[in-house]
Amino acid sequence: MRTGEAMKQNMRVAIGSLRGATEEDLLFAKQLGVEGIVLNTPPFTGEASFGSGALGGTYWVADGGSGSTSRWDTFELVQERRRIEDYGLRLEALENVPIWFYDKAMLGLPGRDEQIDNYRETIRAIGRAGIPILGYHWMPTRVWRTSKTTEIRGQARCSSFDLALVEDAPPMFGREYTDDDMWANYSYFIDAVLPVAEEAGVRLALHPDDPPVPSLGGVARIFRNIEGVRRALEIGDSPNHSLDFCMGTWSESGVDAMMAALREFGERGKIDFIHFRNIKGTVPKFRECFLDEGDVDLVAVLRELVRVKFDGFLIDDHVPRMVNDTVWGHRSRAYATGYIAGLIRAVTETDK
């Protein structure tokens, strides 16, 4: 089930949402007792050099703007993996290349072939560096939230979404992109990059569209439901193509929809890792929350993962901002990571 790994591992918890990993980040992970970390949109230069590492950024948006880098380099990927391993941790995956690496590919614009060639080279570099997973999304308009300061328990702050505030937003790219447009662009892309992932021993893990609505900013969201994700795995039919199962995003369509997807893709062995977060409400209006106060029965989720013999990792995601917290959210992430680890221990010990 785990292409490119020497042996099967157990379900486990990791630290995510780090752009880079400072010494403080790595010590923090060790102190929490996790085994690995995930880097999200790391700011690699694409050259054979390496700086001091980046600080964690805000949790709900990937790195903004555009840069001169168009692909990643094996040398600095190896350096980062080895540096993490020096702390007794494992680099579990990379989530997301910068959006300007493949925005033209997502939109079918001139220059997409050059971007796809560079994306293929990035996959090869990740494989040569011994990193098993590259997470990706198909959201040129990115994740949308209408507030990042919604008040929840104890005056903590979280992000929330209200479709009524943005449903009339003008097209972000000067025209409307339909479902058919986005499917054609996706097929062109995945047909080009998936064979390279197979050769490189890298698994591509698809994140669903967040929020799961038909369109935002004039661009259709084709991975907004189980039918769309099924179709993606049919187009890209390979043991090297699977899912970054974002529990919160799936739950934005309803807990029943999330559990149905978890059962289906879990039984098929198509879930590489899980964004373990909880929410209140569903589209068109929902908000983030602490793990223990959302609509999802977390114990039921973990029991389902045990049943399907899930052997990947779980990370916290979109944590609330607690009092006196850091920008990255050390307090809230410590709470969430400990909560997840405790749940895993309790459920796996009970279900033996």
C-alpha positions in Angstrom: 0.0 0.0 0.0 2.9 2.4 0.8 4.8 2.5 -2.5 8.5 3.4 -1.9 8.6 2.6 1.8 10.7 -0.4 3.2 8.2 -1.3 5.9 4.7 -0.6 7.1 4.3 1.9 9.9 1.6 2.5 12.4 -0.9 5.3 12.6 0.8 8.3 14.2 0.8 12.0 14.8 3.1 14.5 13.2 3.5 18.3 13.3 2.4 20.2 10.2 1.7 23.7 8.8 5.4 24.7 9.1 6.9 26.5 6.1 10.4 25.7 7.4 11.8 24.1 10.5 14.0 26.1 12.8 15.9 24.5 15.7 13.1 25.7 18.0 10.4 24.1 15.8 12.3 20.8 15.8 12.8 20.8 19.6 9.2 21.7 20.0 8.2 18.6 17.9 10.5 16.4 20.0 9.1 17.8 23.2 5.6 17.0 22.1 6.7 13.4 21.4 5.8 13.3 17.7 7.8 11.2 15.2 7.8 13.5 12.2 7.0 16.8 10.6 5.4 18.1 7.4 6.6 21.2 5.6 3.9 23.3 3.8 5.1 25.4 0.9 8.7 25.5 2.1 10.7 28.5 0.7 13.4 26.6 -1.0 15.4 28.7 -3.4 15.6 26.1 -6.3 19.4 26.5 -6.1 22.2 24.4 -4.6 22.4 26.4 -1.4 20.5 26.6 1.9 19.8 29.3 4.4 18.9 29.1 8.1 15.4 27.9 7.7 12.1 29.9 7.7 9.7 30.8 10.5 6.2 29.3 10.5 3.7 31.6 8.7 0.0 32.0 9.1 -1.8 28.7 9.0 -4.6 29.3 6.5 -2.8 30.7 3.5 0.2 29.4 1.5 3.1 31.7 0.7 1.7 34.7 -1.3 3.0 36.7 -4.2 5.3 35.3 -6.9 9.0 34.5 -7.0 11.8 33.8 -9.4 12.1 30.2 -8.3 10.3 27.8 -10.6 11.3 24.4 -9.2 13.1 22.8 -6.2 16.6 21.4 -6.1 17.7 17.9 -4.8 20.6 19.2 -2.8 18.7 21.5 -0.5 15.9 19.0 -0.1 18.4 16.4 1.0 20.0 18.9 3.4 16.6 19.7 5.0 15.7 16.1 5.3 19.0 15.2 7.0 18.8 18.2 9.3 15.4 17.1 10.5 16.7 13.5 10.9 19.5 14.9 13.1 16.9 15.7 15.7 15.5 12.2 15.6 12.5 13.2 13.5 11.2 12.1 10.0 10.3 14.4 7.2 7.0 12.8 6.4 5.9 14.9 3.4 6.0 18.2 1.6 2.7 19.9 1.2 2.3 22.2 -1.8 4.8 23.8 -4.0 4.4 27.6 -4.4 1.3 28.3 -6.4 3.3 30.1 -9.1 5.0 26.8 -9.9 1.8 25.6 -11.6 -0.8 28.3 -11.7 -0.7 28.4 -15.5 -1.1 24.7 -15.6 -4.2 24.9 -13.4 -5.7 27.6 -15.7 -4.5 26.2 -19.0 -2.6 29.4 -19.8 0.4 29.9 -22.2 3.5 28.8 -20.4 1.8 25.8 -18.7 4.1 23.3 -20.5 7.2 24.9 -19.1 5.6 24.9 -15.6 4.7 21.2 -16.0 8.3 20.4 -17.0 9.6 22.2 -13.9 7.0 20.4 -11.7 8.2 17.1 -13.1 11.8 18.1 -12.2 10.7 19.0 -8.7 9.1 15.6 -8.3 12.3 13.9 -9.4 14.3 16.1 -6.9 11.9 15.1 -4.1 12.3 11.4 -5.0 16.1 11.6 -5.2 16.0 13.3 -1.7 14.2 10.4 -0.3 11.0 12.3 0.6 8.0 10.0 0.0 5.0 12.3 -0.4 4.2 15.6 -2.2 0.8 17.0 -1.3 -1.0 19.2 -3.9 -4.2 21.0 -4.5 -6.1 22.3 -7.6 -7.3 25.7 -6.3 -5.9 28.6 -8.3 -8.1 30.9 -6.2 -6.7 29.2 -3.0 -8.4 28.6 0.3 -11.1 31.2 1.1 -12.2 32.4 4.5 -14.3 35.5 5.1 -13.0 36.1 8.6 -9.8 35.1 10.5 -10.9 36.6 13.8 -14.2 34.9 14.6 -14.6 34.6 18.4 -15.1 31.1 19.8 -14.7 29.4 23.2 -12.9 31.6 25.8 -12.5 34.4 23.3 -10.1 32.4 21.2 -10.1 33.4 17.5 -10.6 31.3 14.5 -11.3 31.5 10.7 -14.8 31.2 9.3 -16.6 31.3 6.0 -19.9 32.8 4.8 -20.7 32.3 1.2 -23.2 35.1 1.1 -20.4 37.6 1.5 -18.4 36.4 -1.5 -20.8 34.6 -3.9 -20.9 37.7 -6.2 -17.1 38.2 -6.2 -15.8 39.1 -9.7 -13.6 36.7 -11.6 -10.1 36.8 -10.3 -8.5 35.9 -13.7 -10.6 38.0 -16.1 -13.0 35.2 -17.1 -15.0 32.3 -15.9 -13.5 28.9 -15.7 -16.1 26.1 -15.9 -16.0 22.6 -14.5 -15.1 21.3 -18.0 -12.3 23.9 -18.3 -10.8 22.7 -15.0 -11.2 19.0 -15.7 -9.4 19.4 -19.1 -6.6 21.3 -17.4 -6.4 18.7 -14.6 -6.3 15.8 -17.0 -3.5 17.4 -19.0 -1.5 18.0 -15.9 -1.9 14.7 -14.1 -1.2 12.7 -17.2 2.1 14.5 -17.5 3.3 14.4 -13.9 2.0 11.1 -12.5 4.3 8.8 -14.6 7.3 10.8 -13.3 6.0 10.4 -9.7 5.9 6.6 -10.3 9.4 6.6 -11.6 10.7 8.7 -8.7 8.9 6.7 -6.0 6.9 9.8 -4.9 3.2 9.7 -4.0 1.1 12.7 -5.0 -1.6 13.4 -2.4 -4.6 15.5 -3.5 -6.3 17.9 -1.1 -10.0 18.6 -1.7 -11.3 22.1 -2.5 -11.7 24.3 0.6 -14.4 25.5 0.9 -16.3 22.9 -1.2 -18.5 25.1 -3.2 -19.2 25.1 -7.0 -17.1 28.1 -7.8 -15.2 31.0 -6.2 -13.6 34.0 -7.9 -14.9 32.8 -11.2 -13.1 29.4 -11.0 -14.9 26.1 -10.7 -13.9 23.9 -7.8 -13.9 20.4 -9.2 -12.8 18.6 -6.0 -15.7 19.8 -4.0 -17.4 16.4 -3.5 -16.7 12.6 -3.4 -17.6 12.3 -7.1 -15.0 14.7 -8.1 -12.3 13.1 -6.0 -13.3 9.7 -7.4 -12.9 11.0 -10.9 -9.4 12.4 -10.1 -8.3 9.0 -8.9 -9.7 7.4 -12.0 -7.9 9.8 -14.3 -4.7 9.4 -12.3 -5.1 5.7 -11.6 -1.9 4.7 -9.9 -0.5 3.4 -6.6 1.4 6.7 -6.5 -1.8 8.8 -6.5 -3.7 9.2 -3.3 -5.2 11.7 -0.9 -4.4 14.3 1.7 -7.7 13.7 3.5 -8.6 17.0 5.0 -11.2 16.1 7.6 -12.3 19.7 8.1 -12.8 20.3 4.4 -14.8 17.1 3.9 -16.9 18.0 7.0 -17.8 21.4 5.5 -20.1 19.4 3.3 -21.5 17.5 6.4 -20.3 14.9 8.8 -22.1 12.1 6.9 -20.3 13.1 3.7 -17.0 13.1 5.5 -17.5 9.7 7.0 -18.6 8.2 3.7 -15.4 9.5 2.0 -13.3 8.3 4.9 -14.8 4.8 4.6 -14.5 4.6 0.8 -11.0 6.0 0.3 -9.7 4.4 3.5 -10.8 0.9 2.4 -9.1 1.5 -0.9 -5.9 2.4 0.8 -6.0 5.8 -0.9 -5.4 8.1 2.2 -1.8 9.0 2.8 -2.3 11.4 5.6 -5.0 13.4 7.4 -5.6 17.0 8.3 -7.3 16.3 11.7 -9.5 19.3 12.4 -13.0 20.0 13.5 -15.7 22.6 12.4 -19.1 23.9 13.3 -21.7 24.2 10.6 -21.5 23.4 6.8 -21.4 25.3 3.6 -22.7 27.9 3.0 -21.6 29.0 6.5 -19.2 27.4 8.9 -16.4 28.2 11.3 -13.3 26.5 12.7 -13.1 25.4 16.3 -11.2 23.5 18.9 -11.0 19.8 18.3 -13.3 18.9 21.1 -16.2 21.2 20.3 -16.9 20.6 16.6 -19.6 18.5 14.8 -17.3 15.6 14.1 -17.1 12.6 16.5 -13.4 12.2 16.6 -13.5 8.8 18.3 -15.7 7.5 15.5 -13.2 8.8 12.9 -10.2 7.1 14.6 -12.1 3.8 15.0 -12.8 3.9 11.3 -9.1 4.5 10.6 -8.3 1.5 12.8 -10.9 -0.6 10.9 -9.4 0.2 7.5 -5.9 -0.4 8.9 -4.7 3.2 8.1 -1.0 3.4 8.6 -0.3 7.1 7.7 0.0 10.1 9.9 -2.4 12.8 11.3 -1.5 16.5 11.7 -3.4 19.4 13.3 -4.7 22.0 10.9 -6.3 25.5 11.1 -5.9 25.7 14.8 -7.6 28.6 16.8 -5.5 31.5 18.1 -5.3 31.2 21.8 -4.4 33.9 24.3 -0.8 35.0 24.2 -0.2 32.6 21.3 2.5 32.9 18.6 1.7 33.6 15.0 2.2 29.9 14.2 0.1 29.0 17.2 2.4 27.0 19.5 -0.1 26.9 22.4 -3.0 25.8 20.2 -0.9 23.3 18.3 0.4 21.8 21.6 -3.1 21.3 22.8 -4.3 19.8 19.4 -1.3 17.5 19.0 -1.6 16.2 22.6 -5.3 15.7 22.1 -4.7 13.7 18.8 -2.0 11.6 20.3 -4.1 10.8 23.3 -7.1 9.8 21.1 -4.9 7.5 19.0 -3.5 5.8 22.1 -6.9 5.4 23.7 -8.6 4.0 20.5 -5.8 1.8 19.4 -5.3 0.3 22.9 -9.0 -0.2 23.4 -9.6 -1.8 20.0 -6.7 -4.3 20.2 
